């Protein structure tokens, strides 16, 4: 009985491993670009060269070399890392206290684990493939983000009033995870920001911070400092080699970069990973709506506004009305479209492609729709705040959503924003998935018996919802196996 809640993670490992079988090193990419340098400089010489001319991506670059000539082993380990990521999200969201009683709560934990694994496939497929299945991408995104989740978990546990580590083994594992997450831009900044705010909040509440947690934070801060020093001292920035990828970037001011980052991140949320974003907005909206009983109707509408907007954004109006929504047409369109979830929505939502990055355009219609889209993204802060009962969960949810927003917007400050494609948004998607897991736990433990019963799968509506999530996940898996694996889009 105690092993039942872990079954979804085991199945996820085998499914992920099956997806990886067609994957090989991609020619003319980062997979093969360093072969000559590696042969000439050796392991440590190449790492030093990367630090001087690129970044000190110590963890990612080291394991890149370790597995370079053993793809079979990498596929096994990479699948295990992906499964550990799902396990880490589940553990961080439910906490050690809830996980202790597996016999009584085994069914709920199994359902939550299954939903987390299925919601992973709501992420934009190209984001998953380029950050998880692509050889080079896996070390720069999947592995550091997995380490980030395990490194931040003790701070999350402490914020909720629990023991940060529980068993002694979790302290060295947490330090190791934080070290591994400390050598890429997004993960080190998220780790530093989230942990610092949690500790600051605890100090303001006059809570005694354990010495081990202080040491843990010192490791995070030290890694961030070393990494950032290496970034600003490398020729990657001073040499301007990246500007060739986006020459116009040289003319941008800080406000232009901020606006560029906001626009590109919003485009990813509303047009690419819109299904995952819809899941977040819908679950949070339902919880917030029930908690706003007795409040003005405006607040109830505001709680459901993001979900309503995103739903309209993804409905395939023209395909449905034209009768062209069928599998053969969909397969024919895959190689030429931006994403598998880009359903060709109604014309008024196409502003995300028409609007230039550095301006909302001259059309009042585009200005209105762009403002409405940004409002939907920002309104999720309000929805998350009222979705949770406990003050520390409200703080944590808003903090993680802010971290997701910041990790996406920060891409506007680098000329590689378009060259990197969708993979830099993987961390934002995982943080949103963590929020979904937290919301599922909040619903399952709700004081409202009817609401809790729905999240525990005891009502007809909840059975329908779980069935719908399952169908979407299965359909996406079908696409991975039969469509994406046959085209270049599959792994890059």
Secondary structure, DSSP 4 states (H G I P E B T S, - for coil): -TTGGGHHHHHHHHHHHHHGGG--PPTTSTTTTTHHHHHHHHHHHHHHHHHHHT---HHHHHHHHHTTT-HHHHHHHHHHHHHHHHHHHHHHHHHHHHHH-HHHHHHHHHHHHHHHHHHGGGS-HHHHIIIIISHHHIIIIIHHHHHHHHHHHHHHHHHTTS-SSSSTHHHHHHHHHHHHHTTSHHHHHHHHHHHHHHHHHHHHTTPPPPHHHHHHHHHHHHHHHHHHHHHHHSHHHHS-GGGGG-GGGGG--HHHHHHHHHHHHHHIIIIISHHHHHHHHHHHHHHHHHHTTTS-HHHHHHHHHHHHHHHHHH--HHHHHHT--SHHHHHHHHTTSS-TT-----GGGTHHHHS-TT---S-HHHHHHHHHHHHHHHHHHHHHHHH-SSHHHHHHHHHHHHHHHHHHHGGGGSTTTTTTTTGGGHHHHHHHHHHHHHHHHHHHT-S-HHHHHHHTT-SHHHHHHHHHHHHHHHHHHHHHHHTGGGSGGGT-
